[in-house]
Amino acid sequence: MKSTLLATVCASALVSGAVCAQDLKFAPGEDARFNWASYEDYAAKYNLDGQTLTVFGPWRGEDQALVESMLAYFTAASGVTVKYSSSENYEQQIVIDTQAGSPPDIAVLPQPGLIADLASKGLLTPLGDETQGWLKDNYAAGDSWVSLGTYKGKDGAPALYAFPYKIDVKSLVWYVPENFEDAGYEVPQTMEELKALTEQIVADGGTPWCIGLGSGGATGWPATDWVEDMMLRTASPETYDKWVSNEIPFTDPAVVGAIDEFGWFARNDKFVDGGAAAVATTDFRDSPKGLFASPPKCYMHHQASFIPSFFPEGTKLGVDADFFYMPAYAGKDLGKPVLGAGTLAMITKDGEASRAFIEWLKTPIAHEVWMAQSGFLTPFKAANPEAYGNGALKKQGEILLNSTTFRFDGSDLMPGKIGAGAFWTGMVDYAGGKSAADVAAAVQAEWDAIK
Amino acid sequence: MVTGPKSSFGWVVHLSVVVFVALWMLPTVGLLVSSFRDKDQISVSGWWTALSTSSQNLVFRAPAGDGEEVVNGRYVLKGSVLDGASGQVSAFGFSSREPAAFAPGTVADLKDGVTLTVAGDGAFELSGPASFAEGRGQRIFYTAEVPPRFTLENYRNVLTASGLGRSFLNSMTVAIPSTVIPILIAAFAAYALAWMPFPGRSLMIAAVVGLLVVPLQMSLIPLLKIYNSVGQALGFDPKSYIGIWLAHTGFGLPLAIYLLRNYMAGLPREVMESARLDGATDFQIFTRIVLPLSFPALASFAIFQFLWTWNDLLVALVFLGPQDDKLVLTGRLVNLLGSRGGDWDILAASAFVSIAVPVLVFFAMQKFLVRGLLAGSVKGG
């Protein structure tokens, strides 16, 4: 009976050109790492044959193949035909589509600032108390995830609108283990050691860091990750939260201090490949390639977990390149903070299939099939960590689970004009030689202007 | 001085034309060269370095034990660092600290009694007391003179991307009607505005000129709202080909009417008056006289409109949507770039793939383009 179900789903999927259920990457029931019981339970509970669900997300290219491999399981289990789409300017596209009244059923977005905007216009459907309780109980550090997905609606009342799914860890430093071995360097365990290592490499005649802020219209964003990471290592998480919501101004000593911490690394000609002047002009996608040059152009690169896709072809993680946790100061009692980012799923058009999809994201299998491939981390406690497709992912998963503090990328939480505008350009100015106080004052002035 | 001053001036003109053409073409040539280069090379060195033999510092990882032999009690691993490619090794080393410490042919002592030698032709020999099967394979750093190397891989990646043929058809389905419909409407309108006196005619012309400056981005949301409500009332999907044809028609009409009216207004009045004396109606004058005479202007507008609709991404995404079965060529190529972009290999190759059709259209109709560009600017021309 199951096979006929799959066949009909597949036939209807072929007609519409959508994901075909036969493309299941891992045969159901076979690999013990996967929670197939959750898949079977879900399939038994939902029978929505013939329904269609449009999903709009930020993943394109290889990432699109990954998300579609996950969606294929949803199709096979629920009978819903899924049409996934994305576009380069998905931020604008989702605004146009929701405001004009032709939204997709489900939207997945990485910017909480944008989601807050959509929620305040009444364009999203609340996910309800049951989902809120589920997140709290089943995600590691559940409260912080609930607050991440909670926004003020059109009526001004806060409610859970977005479901966090797929997390990136940002507090990572990438390096080539063999280059460290050749030079006799050890992976630093504290920020003090990291700074000492930086000076040591310079003393040995090398260049410690590759830093590139270039990213077309978004130039400057990699520096915001640096500053946020430094902020979490020099100030309390509460200060971080206040900074993000502008309860303390950008010109607060804590913020200016964090910017200058970044400047310690980036504004020293000897610390950065190409000199400090090259920081703002080097493209962030080309920057890590210096690690692999001969002789190495640099020894370390600070970037989120996605960066291996820009390593030279054939680079094996764990062998040719590896990463370590961006350490915290031993002298400051701030624990092990982790900065991250992620995507959140929300219902833009309510319906049976949309609700079923959110329920699907609560099954371990929806996480495990993506974990087993690449580029996917989850704080979902019931998802089997053994399912992670490679050692690097598993290690990142551990960093995520071992963190004492998890904070979402601050620039994504700030209003778009600041987090995706003034903050970026401010960091480019800072890399160009402007003082941290001037940069902070300029950003705060813009923030005051939009209040 | 047989040639005289006039022809020496001609020389200067020709020379500067050559210089300007070269300057103008340089970015395109660079993109073309890049499109045939290897993905990793593009990001490491400039396209001009790809044209001649260059000295490069490279890294080769010896296989971990695969193919090793035991000779005189020592494990020996042989192979070539160039791995089949041509080139000449000028130096080698085993540590990232000193990647060019040894001249080719000399023997380098690694730790634990392991020795390494690399010959000028790239052949290496790694020898040691223990098997190399443990560990991850020795890194061999070498400096080599590498001849230019080109690949068709980028084009293969783009052309074999799934759904590309479909998107090609989608783009055609969008672009051709979006070119024909506005021309049909604009030709009638232009004739009326040029040759049929009626009250408020000048005001209408002024309004059309005024519409030229309305940025289309401003009208996207309101227009889509209207589509959605009409679609709901009539019970069909508002995001369809008819929708995008109408949108492109609307966005293209002001320029089309303006261009064609100015051209038609410049046609000789006597021809139309004598035709009217012979009893021709306005419709007959339009189809028999004005349309054939306006052909250069029609053709040039057709080229403009076709290029614009073919290259458009924004309008197609808004009015047709990003769904797989409706995605236009520009959208498909952008999606190939991945979530974070920056794949120069795909970008360069896909630029030339998407350029193919517009170039064909241009060469087929280029003699009208220059004539049409002057449309309206030279009165009675």
Boltz contact constraints between the chains, C-beta under 6 A:
constraints:
  - contact:
      token1: [A, 17]
      token2: [B, 324]
      max_distance: 6.0
  - contact:
      token1: [A, 17]
      token2: [B, 325]
      max_distance: 6.0
  - contact:
      token1: [A, 59]
      token2: [B, 339]
      max_distance: 6.0
  - contact:
      token1: [A, 60]
      token2: [B, 335]
      max_distance: 6.0
  - contact:
      token1: [A, 60]
      token2: [B, 338]
      max_distance: 6.0
  - contact:
      token1: [A, 60]
      token2: [B, 339]
      max_distance: 6.0
  - contact:
      token1: [A, 61]
      token2: [B, 338]
      max_distance: 6.0
  - contact:
      token1: [A, 62]
      token2: [B, 338]
      max_distance: 6.0
  - contact:
      token1: [A, 63]
      token2: [B, 339]
      max_distance: 6.0
  - contact:
      token1: [A, 83]
      token2: [B, 323]
      max_distance: 6.0
  - contact:
      token1: [A, 85]
      token2: [B, 322]
      max_distance: 6.0
  - contact:
      token1: [A, 85]
      token2: [B, 323]
      max_distance: 6.0
  - contact:
      token1: [A, 87]
      token2: [B, 317]
      max_distance: 6.0
  - contact:
      token1: [A, 87]
      token2: [B, 322]
      max_distance: 6.0
  - contact:
      token1: [A, 88]
      token2: [B, 334]
      max_distance: 6.0
  - contact:
      token1: [A, 93]
      token2: [B, 317]
      max_distance: 6.0
  - contact:
      token1: [A, 96]
      token2: [B, 220]
      max_distance: 6.0
  - contact:
      token1: [A, 96]
      token2: [B, 221]
      max_distance: 6.0
  - contact:
      token1: [A, 96]
      token2: [B, 318]
      max_distance: 6.0
  - contact:
      token1: [A, 99]
      token2: [B, 221]
      max_distance: 6.0
  - contact:
      token1: [A, 100]
      token2: [B, 221]
      max_distance: 6.0
  - contact:
      token1: [A, 100]
      token2: [B, 224]
      max_distance: 6.0
  - contact:
      token1: [A, 100]
      token2: [B, 225]
      max_distance: 6.0
  - contact:
      token1: [A, 100]
      token2: [B, 228]
      max_distance: 6.0
  - contact:
      token1: [A, 101]
      token2: [B, 228]
      max_distance: 6.0
  - contact:
      token1: [A, 102]
      token2: [B, 228]
      max_distance: 6.0
  - contact:
      token1: [A, 179]
      token2: [B, 96]
      max_distance: 6.0
  - contact:
      token1: [A, 182]
      token2: [B, 95]
      max_distance: 6.0
  - contact:
      token1: [A, 182]
      token2: [B, 96]
      max_distance: 6.0
  - contact:
      token1: [A, 182]
      token2: [B, 97]
      max_distance: 6.0
  - contact:
      token1: [A, 285]
      token2: [B, 342]
      max_distance: 6.0
  - contact:
      token1: [A, 286]
      token2: [B, 43]
      max_distance: 6.0
  - contact:
      token1: [A, 289]
      token2: [B, 43]
      max_distance: 6.0
  - contact:
      token1: [A, 294]
      token2: [B, 57]
      max_distance: 6.0
  - contact:
      token1: [A, 294]
      token2: [B, 59]
      max_distance: 6.0
  - contact:
      token1: [A, 294]
      token2: [B, 99]
      max_distance: 6.0
  - contact:
      token1: [A, 294]
      token2: [B, 141]
      max_distance: 6.0
  - contact:
      token1: [A, 295]
      token2: [B, 96]
      max_distance: 6.0
  - contact:
      token1: [A, 295]
      token2: [B, 99]
      max_distance: 6.0
  - contact:
      token1: [A, 296]
      token2: [B, 96]
      max_distance: 6.0
  - contact:
      token1: [A, 312]
      token2: [B, 40]
      max_distance: 6.0
  - contact:
      token1: [A, 313]
      token2: [B, 40]
      max_distance: 6.0
  - contact:
      token1: [A, 319]
      token2: [B, 136]
      max_distance: 6.0
